[in-house]
Amino acid sequence: MLRVGIIGYGGRVSGMAKRLGQYSIPYRVVAIADPRWEEIRSKEDPFLDGTRFFDSADEMLAQSELDGVMIGTRCRLHTEMATKVAPHKLPLFLEKPVAITFDQLKQLADAFRDYPAPTVISFPLRVSPLCQMVKDIIDSGVIGTPEHLIGFNDVPYGEHYFARWYRDYAEMGGLWLQKATHDLDYIHFLMGQRPKTLCAMKAQRVYGGREDKPFDLKCVDCDEWETCPESPYNLFYQRYQGSEVDTDSPRMCLFSKDIKNEDISNCIIEYENGAQCSYTQNVFARHGSARRGARIYGYKGTIHFDWYENAIHLYKHQSPVEETIKPTGDMSHFGGDRELSLDFLRAMRDGTQSRTPIETGIMSALTCLWARESSETHRYCDVVMPQ
């Protein structure tokens, strides 16, 4: 029986902990460290029968016999909690982003240098069946060497990053680190190269910025309840979401002053071999305009894929041939979560290295932090660890 400890029992990590059960490999959550432990225990979830609860990660790690640890705190605590686990040399499942500042990233890299146990960073896009198929096509040589990639992420649920706790920039570090960290990771994976230099831009064009809307304003307390297109009233009336108006919604005003998150962003990356990538992100796209994927160009062919379409299109340049591949199945995070679950189970049971080790989290966060820096300073930045 594998013994799992969890630091920060948030919605994402609790779902992943339960998803471990789909492989019928015996395990149990034996310990949880969370300041909200009394609230969590009071819900009497049968999944947590027999679980011990602790106020702090230090207590849990000192008093529990564990085969692995999962970290699901808010983003600003990911590095701090991971470095608490590091001396115990346990297999680790760590939510992204692994760090939200350069100082945190250097601390994490130092703590996990030559780490003996497997680590699994929560990058479901990289290990999703669609992305793995694209990688296989690239590695087959059918399009030649990847020379140019255009990545896109038009987020149909982007209001969550302005209407919930994510709006707190100090907690999550902005949308480069919250969203683009996934995309830049899979892009590095497909390009098969280390990023060398980048430049980036970001802006807040739609959400935030209204001086008459306090940061702590809830939609239910706003005098624009029936006129604002983002209110729970109009989510029901105009967008046909839900069966009735949610008058108890905790939704916060998306237009509040002091929100620092960007709603559009772009970056251009040059890789060590000279290949280039451009990536664009938009968080106010809606409904059928949603898309997430990329075009990869080689001399011999082009690959176009989109997770929302759930399809890969292969165009050959030396012959008038087009092929379409459509994976089957409807799975969480496009099938990536089931792969991450299996990697963590095998890490604990067999010591097997994962497909998303700590190095992938560090490289993605490093790229995102330099993209954030470039977008704030309007200069080119080398993707290197600051001294």
N, C-alpha and C positions, 0 to 999 in steps of 0.2 A: 504493500500500500504506500503510494507516494504521498509525502506530507508537504503540503503547500502552505506558506505564510503569505499574507497580503498586507502591504503597507498602503493605506489609502483606499478604502473600499468604495470607489466611485462607480458610476453607472457603466462605464466602458470596461473596467477591469473586472467588475462583478459578472458582467456578461461573458467575458472571456474565460473566467474561472469556471463558470457553469458549462461553457462550450467544450472544455477539456473532456467532459464525460462522453462525448459522441464517439470516442474510439474504444470505449469499454476497457481502457487501461486503468486499473484500480488507483484511485487517489482520493484525498480528502483535504479540505481546507481546515487545517488544525489551529490556525492562529490568524488574527486580524489586529493590526495596529491602526487605530483611527480615533481622533478626538471625539467623533460622533458615535463611539462604540455603543453607548447605551441606547441611542436611537436605533441603530442597526439591529441590536439584539432584541429590542422590543417588538420588532416586526415578526419575530418568530418564524423566520424562513427555514423550512425543513432542510434546505441545502446546508445550513450552518449548524445543524444539530451537533453538539459536542465541540464546537469551535471555542477556543479561548480568546478573550478580547483583552487588548492592552491599550493604554493611553499613548504609548510612544513606540517608535520603531526600535529604539535601544532596548526597551524592556522585552519586546517580542523576540528579538534576535538573541538576547542573553538567556531567555527562559524557555526556548522552544527547540525541539529537535526537528529540523527541517531538511527536506530534499530539494527545495527550490523556493524562490521568493518572486512575487509579482508586485510591481509598483504601479499604483493607479492614482496617485495624488494629483493635485493641480500642477500645472507645468513648472512653475517657479521652484517647486520642491523636488523635481525629478532628480536633479544632480545631487542634492543634499542627501536624499534617501538612498540613492544608488551607492554613494560613497560610504554610507553606513553599512551596506551589505558587503562591500568589497573585501574587508578583512576576513569575512567568514567564508569567502571563496565558494559561494553557492551558485548553482545555475540561476539565472536572473531573467525575468520577463519585464522589460522596461517600456513604458508608454513613451511616445514621442511628444514633443521634441525632447531630446535628451538633455538639453540645456537651453537657456534663453539669453545668456550673456557670454561674452568671450571669457570672462573670468571663470564662470561655471564650467565652460567647455574645457579649459585648460585643467581645471581641478579634476574633471571626470577622466580626461585622457591620462593624467598621471595616476589616478587611482586604479585604472583598469589596464595599465600597460603590463603585458605578459600575464593577463588574468588567466588562471588555469581552467576555470569552469566555463561552459557554454553560456552565451548571452543571446537573448532573442529581443530585438527591437521591434516595436509594433509598426511594421511597414507592410500592411497587407497588399498594397498594389504590386510591389516587387514580386511577391510570391503567388499572385493570383494566376489562375490558369491562362488567362488571355495574355498577360505580360510574359509568362514563361514560354508560350507558343511563339510570341513575337521574337523573343531572344533566340529560340531554336532556329527560326527562319533566318535571322541575322547571322548566326553562327554557321549556318549551312553555306554561306557565301553567295546565295542567290541574288542578293542586291549589291554585292561587293562590300567594300569597307564603308561603314556609316560615316558620311561626311557632313551631314547637315540634319538637324532635328528641329522641328517646330512642335512645341508642346502647348497644350491648352487645357484650361480648367475653368469652365463656366459653371459656377456653383449654384444650384437651384434652391438651396436651403441656407444661403449666405446670411439671411437676417439673424440666424442664431448667434452669429459672432458679434452682434450689436444689441440683441434683445435679452441675452442671458449673461452669465458670469464672464463669458469670454470677452465682453466689452471692456473688462478691466485689464488694461495694457500691462500693468505691473504683474499680473498673474500669469499671462501667457505670451507676452513679448511681441504681439502683432501677428499679422496673418502670413508673413513670410514663414514664421516658425510654426504656426498652427496648421496651415494648409499646404504651402509650397514645399514643406519638408518631405511630404509623401512623394510629390511629383519629381522634385529634383533628385530624390533617391532613385526612383525607377529610371529616370533619364540617365543618370550616371551609369546605372547597371546596363542599360541597353547600348549606350555609347562605348562601354568597355574601356573608358579612359578616365583619368583624374582631371577635374577642372583646374584650369590654370589662372585665368583672369576673367573678370566679369564687370558689367556695368548694369545698373538697374534704375528704375523709376517706380514711384508709387504715388497715389493721390487718394483723397477722400472727396468724391464728386457727388455722392447721393446721401449717404448716411452721416449722422453727427452734425455738429457745428451750429445748432440753433441755440442762441443765447437765452431764449425764453423757455427752454426745456432743461430743467435740472438733471444732473447725472443720475440721480436716484428716482426719477419719475417713472411710475408704472403706468401702463396703458389704461388700466381701469380707473386711474385717478386723473386722467387727462381730459380737458374740455373739448378735444378734437376726436372724441371716441367714435362718432358716427361719420366723420369726414376724412380721417386719416386712412389711407389705403393699407397701412400696416397694423391697424388696430385689430384685436380679436373680433370686433364687430364686423369689419370688412373682410377679414380672412374667411369668415363664414359667408357673408352676404355677397361679396364680389368674387372671391376665389373658390367658393363652394368647398371649403375645408371644414370638416366636422359636421355633426348632425344638428348643432345648435350653437349659439353664441356662448363663448366661454367667459362668463362674468367673473370667474375666480382666477383668471389667468395671471401668472406671475410675470408675464412679458413686460419688459422694460421698453422705454421709448427709444426707437432706433435713431432718432434725430437729436438726442441729448447733446448738450455741450460737453466738452472734456472727453468725449470718446476719441481715442487716438488711432484706432484701427483703420487701415486703408481699405477702400473697396475696389480699387483697380491697381494692378501692378504688372510690371514687365521686366524681364532681365535677358541679357545676352551673355552667353558663356563661350569662352574659347578653351578648348581642351588641350592637353599636352601635345597631342599629335597634330594640332592645327584645326581639327574639326570644330564646328560651331553649333550652338543651340540657341534658340530663342524660346522663351516661355512666357505665357501671358495668363493672368488670373483675373476673373471678374466674379464678384459675389452678389450682384443684383440681377443676374440672369434668372429666368423663371421657367417652369414647366418644360415644354418641349425644346426650349433653347439650351437646355442642359447638355453639356458634353465634357468629356475628360479623356484625354488620350494624346496621340502625337502622330506626326508624319516623319518618317525616317527616310532620308534620301541617300542612295549609293549610286555609283556610276551605272550599275547593271539594273537597278530597279528601285521602286519606292514602296514602302509599307505605310498604310494608313490604318490606325485602329482607334476605337472609341469604346470605353467601358459601358457607357449608357446604351450605345447601339449594340453592344456585345458582338462585335464583328471585327475581323481583320481583312483588309483588302490589300492584295499584293499585285503591283503593276510591274511588269517586266519591260525594260527599256529596249532590249534588242529584238523583241518580237511582240506582236500585237496580242498579248495575253494578259488577262486579268483573272485573278483567283480570289474567291471570297470564302473565309472560314468563319463559321458561327458556332462557338462552343455552346453546349446545352447546360441547363441547370440555372437555378436562381438562388444564390448563396450570399451570405453576409459579407459585405465589403468585397463583392465580386468574386467570392470564393477564397479570398486571401486569409480570412480569419481561421478557416479550418486548417490551412497550411501552417499558420503560426501556432495554433494549438498543438498540432502534431510535433512541430519542432521543439516546443517547450516540454512536452511529455517525454520525447526521446532524449532531450538534454538532461532531464532529471533521472530517467531510468537507465540510460545507456552511456551518458556523457557525450552524445553525438553533437557535433558542432551545428549551429543553425545556419540558415540561408540569409539571416539578417543580423549578423554579429554586431558587437558594440562599435566596430570601426565604421559600419554603414551609418549608424546614428550620428557619430562624430562628424563624418564627412558631410552628411546632409545638413546638420546644424551649422557647421562651419560655412558652407555655401550660403545658407539662408542668412546668417549673421552678416556676411560680407555684402549680400544683396541688400539687406536693410541699411547697412552703412553706406553703400553706394547711392541708394535712393534718397538718403538724407543729406549726403555731402556733394552729390552730383560729380563723382569722379570714378575713374576706373579703379578696381581693387584686385590685388592678387589674392587667390584663395589659399592662404597659408595661415598657420596657427600664429597668432601674435606672440611676440616675445614678452 
